[in-house]
Amino acid sequence: MTNKEIKALISLLDDPEIAPQVHSEIQNLGESIIPFLEESWEETLDAQQQQRLEDLIHHLQFEGLQQRLRVWREAGATDLLEGMWLLNTYQYPDADFQALNRAIEQLRFEAWTLMRPEMHPADQVQVLNYVLFRSHKFAANTQHFHSPANSMLQRVIETKRGNPLALCVIYLLVAQRLHLPVFGVNLPNLFVLTFRPEQPGAVPFYLNCYNRGLVLSRTDIAHYVSQLNLSPNDIFFEPCSNLAIVSRALRNLQMSFEKLQEPAKATEIAQLLEILTEEAPEDEEEG
């Protein structure tokens, strides 16, 4: 369709008799029509028409997000940053992946300038802790724990406040770009990281990014699990997949919207979660 034809089609949304057919035709055109819908929104003074256009834009964006999330999973969910960016685009459709990538790369560069090849893993962790928690002042958002922004990587990087998972993801992305053996671990109510030194005989340890990179032992993790009256399970000690991390982030976001009494958004997040967890549901808690 030409630009003129698209604009003519959008103008027909004003006609209640054919609006349903027009709505369906616009949906078939996909996300490419969004700039025209936004232009129409700016040009009209009719509040009801603006709302119709907003709903249509959101529907198209959500359909596109579902498609991209499905492609990400089917491609192996290999890029954690991409998965978290996709989640980010639910609230911020115009979120720039390259801007996020540059922010992570800047943190990596700052840590790299302080790293030395002969460093012990504990010292490498101290460098990362310094860059993230002292220099950039990333910290737990304890005042607004259930805010949806805590799950949005773009907002966490901007505000330097996030939930356990988002803080761990930033730490993990930086560490892995430095070729450090750091991985995510799915604990109930709290997401942590594990550092798996590759030297023979070296003992793995854990990092609590919600507490400024506090180092924990396997015994500490076991004690935490026992306090929750749960039986020991490998999932509480072993690395988890990128798919599991993004799925957990979506669960956190779903709970945030439920807490804020926004059931429509919570339902949509549940739909996104279903794309990642179908055929392999996992029971993970917030954190």
C-alpha positions in Angstrom: 0.0 0.0 0.0 1.1 3.6 -0.7 1.4 6.1 2.1 -1.7 7.8 0.8 -3.6 4.6 0.9 -2.5 3.8 4.5 -3.6 7.2 5.7 -6.9 6.8 4.0 -7.3 3.4 5.7 -6.6 4.8 9.1 -9.1 7.6 8.6 -11.8 5.0 8.2 -11.4 4.0 11.9 -13.7 7.0 12.6 -16.6 5.1 10.9 -18.2 2.8 13.5 -19.8 0.6 10.8 -16.6 -0.5 9.2 -14.1 0.1 12.0 -13.8 -3.6 12.9 -12.9 -4.5 9.3 -10.4 -1.6 9.2 -8.9 -2.6 12.5 -8.4 -6.1 11.2 -6.8 -4.8 8.0 -4.4 -2.6 9.9 -3.4 -5.5 12.1 -2.5 -7.5 9.0 -0.1 -4.7 8.0 1.9 -5.2 11.2 4.4 -2.9 12.9 5.3 -1.0 9.8 2.1 1.0 10.0 2.8 2.3 13.6 4.5 5.6 12.4 1.3 6.4 10.5 -0.9 5.6 13.5 1.3 7.8 15.7 1.0 10.6 13.1 -2.8 10.2 13.2 -2.8 10.3 17.0 -1.0 13.7 16.9 -3.3 15.1 14.3 -6.6 14.3 16.0 -8.2 16.1 19.0 -10.8 13.3 19.6 -9.9 11.6 22.9 -11.8 8.5 21.9 -10.0 8.2 18.6 -6.7 8.8 20.3 -7.4 5.9 22.7 -8.4 3.6 19.8 -5.1 4.5 18.1 -3.1 3.9 21.3 -4.7 0.5 21.8 -4.0 -0.4 18.2 -0.4 0.7 18.4 0.1 -1.3 21.6 -1.5 -4.4 20.1 0.8 -4.3 17.1 3.9 -3.7 19.3 2.9 -6.6 21.5 2.4 -8.9 18.6 5.8 -8.0 17.3 7.4 -8.6 20.7 5.8 -12.0 20.9 7.3 -12.9 17.5 10.8 -11.7 18.4 10.7 -13.5 21.8 9.7 -16.7 20.0 12.6 -16.3 17.5 15.0 -15.6 20.4 14.0 -18.8 22.1 14.0 -21.0 19.0 17.5 -19.6 18.1 18.8 -21.1 21.4 18.4 -18.1 23.7 22.2 -17.6 23.4 22.3 -13.8 23.9 21.2 -12.8 27.4 21.3 -9.1 26.7 19.0 -9.5 23.7 16.5 -11.5 25.9 16.5 -8.8 28.6 16.2 -6.1 25.9 13.2 -7.8 24.5 11.6 -7.8 27.9 12.5 -4.1 28.2 10.6 -3.3 25.0 7.3 -4.3 26.6 7.3 -1.0 28.5 9.8 0.9 26.3 9.1 -0.2 22.6 11.7 2.3 21.4 14.5 1.0 23.7 17.8 1.0 21.8 19.6 -2.4 22.0 22.9 -0.8 20.9 22.6 1.8 23.7 22.2 -1.0 26.2 25.1 -2.8 24.6 27.3 0.3 24.8 26.5 0.8 28.5 27.5 -2.8 29.3 30.6 -2.4 27.2 31.6 0.7 29.0 31.4 -1.1 32.4 33.4 -4.0 30.9 36.1 -1.6 29.8 36.4 0.1 33.2 36.7 -3.3 34.9 39.2 -4.5 32.3 41.5 -1.5 32.9 41.8 -2.7 36.6 42.2 -6.4 35.9 45.5 -8.3 35.8 46.1 -11.7 34.2 47.5 -13.2 37.4 44.6 -12.0 39.6 43.0 -14.5 42.0 39.3 -14.9 41.5 38.5 -13.2 44.7 40.5 -10.1 43.5 38.7 -10.2 40.2 35.4 -10.1 42.1 36.7 -7.1 44.1 37.4 -5.3 40.8 33.9 -5.9 39.6 32.4 -5.0 42.9 34.4 -1.7 42.9 33.3 -0.7 39.4 29.6 -1.6 39.8 28.8 -0.9 43.4 31.3 1.8 44.4 32.2 3.7 41.2 28.8 3.5 39.5 26.8 3.0 42.7 24.4 0.3 41.5 22.3 -0.7 44.5 19.2 -2.5 45.6 15.9 -0.7 45.1 14.5 -1.5 48.5 12.1 1.4 48.6 10.2 0.4 45.5 11.0 -3.4 45.3 7.9 -4.2 43.2 8.3 -1.4 40.7 8.2 -2.7 37.1 11.3 -0.5 36.4 13.4 -2.9 38.5 13.1 -5.5 35.8 13.8 -3.1 32.9 17.6 -3.1 32.1 17.4 0.3 30.5 15.9 1.8 33.6 18.2 0.0 36.0 21.2 1.3 34.1 19.8 4.8 34.1 18.7 4.9 37.8 21.4 2.5 39.2 18.6 0.8 41.1 17.1 -2.6 40.5 16.0 -6.0 41.9 18.3 -8.9 42.6 17.9 -10.4 39.1 18.5 -7.2 37.1 21.6 -6.3 39.2 22.9 -9.9 38.7 22.3 -9.7 34.9 24.4 -6.5 34.6 27.2 -8.1 36.7 26.9 -11.3 34.7 27.1 -9.6 31.3 30.1 -7.6 32.3 31.9 -10.6 33.9 31.3 -12.9 30.9 32.6 -10.2 28.5 35.8 -10.3 30.6 35.8 -14.1 30.1 35.2 -14.8 33.7 33.4 -18.1 34.6 30.4 -16.4 36.2 26.8 -17.8 35.9 23.3 -17.2 37.2 21.8 -19.3 40.0 18.1 -19.7 40.6 17.5 -19.5 44.4 14.0 -19.1 45.8 13.2 -15.5 46.5 16.7 -14.4 45.6 18.7 -14.6 42.4 22.5 -14.9 42.8 25.6 -15.6 40.8 28.2 -18.3 41.0 31.9 -18.0 40.2 33.4 -21.3 39.0 37.2 -21.0 38.9 38.7 -23.1 36.3 41.9 -23.9 38.2 42.2 -27.5 39.4 40.9 -27.9 43.0 39.4 -24.4 43.1 36.2 -24.1 45.0 33.2 -22.4 43.4 31.6 -19.5 45.4 28.5 -17.3 45.1 27.8 -13.6 44.8 24.8 -11.7 46.1 24.5 -8.6 43.9 21.6 -7.4 46.0 24.1 -6.9 48.8 26.9 -5.2 46.8 28.5 -8.4 45.5 28.8 -10.1 48.9 30.7 -13.4 48.6 28.9 -16.5 49.8 30.0 -20.2 50.2 28.0 -23.3 49.3 27.4 -23.7 53.0 25.8 -20.2 53.1 23.5 -21.2 50.2 22.6 -24.4 51.9 21.8 -22.5 55.1 19.6 -20.0 53.2 17.7 -22.9 51.6 17.2 -24.7 55.0 15.9 -21.4 56.5 13.1 -21.5 53.9 12.3 -25.1 55.0 13.2 -26.4 51.5 15.0 -29.6 50.7 18.4 -29.2 48.9 18.1 -29.2 45.2 20.8 -28.9 42.5 18.9 -26.0 41.0 19.8 -23.9 44.1 23.6 -24.5 43.6 24.2 -25.0 39.8 24.2 -22.5 36.9 21.0 -21.8 35.1 20.3 -21.0 31.5 19.7 -17.7 29.8 16.1 -18.9 29.1 15.6 -19.5 32.8 16.9 -16.0 33.7 14.6 -14.2 31.2 11.7 -16.4 32.3 12.3 -15.4 35.9 12.6 -11.7 34.9 9.1 -12.0 33.3 7.7 -13.6 36.4 9.1 -10.7 38.5 7.5 -8.3 36.0 4.2 -10.1 36.1 4.2 -10.0 39.9 5.0 -6.2 39.8 1.9 -5.5 37.7 -0.2 -7.7 39.9 0.9 -5.7 42.9 0.1 -2.5 41.1 -3.4 -3.7 40.3 -2.7 -3.8 36.5 -4.2 -7.1 35.6 -4.2 -6.5 31.8 -0.4 -6.0 31.8 0.1 -8.9 34.1 -1.9 -11.1 31.7 0.2 -10.0 28.7 3.4 -10.7 30.6 2.0 -14.2 31.3 1.5 -14.6 27.6 5.2 -13.7 27.0 6.2 -16.1 29.7 4.3 -18.9 28.1 6.3 -18.5 24.9 9.5 -19.2 26.9 8.2 -21.9 29.2 5.9 -23.9 27.0 6.9 -27.6 27.1 9.4 -26.8 29.9 7.6 -25.0 32.8 9.8 -24.0 35.7 8.7 -23.1 39.2 10.8 -20.0 40.1 10.3 -17.4 42.7 10.6 -13.6 42.7 14.0 -12.0 43.3 
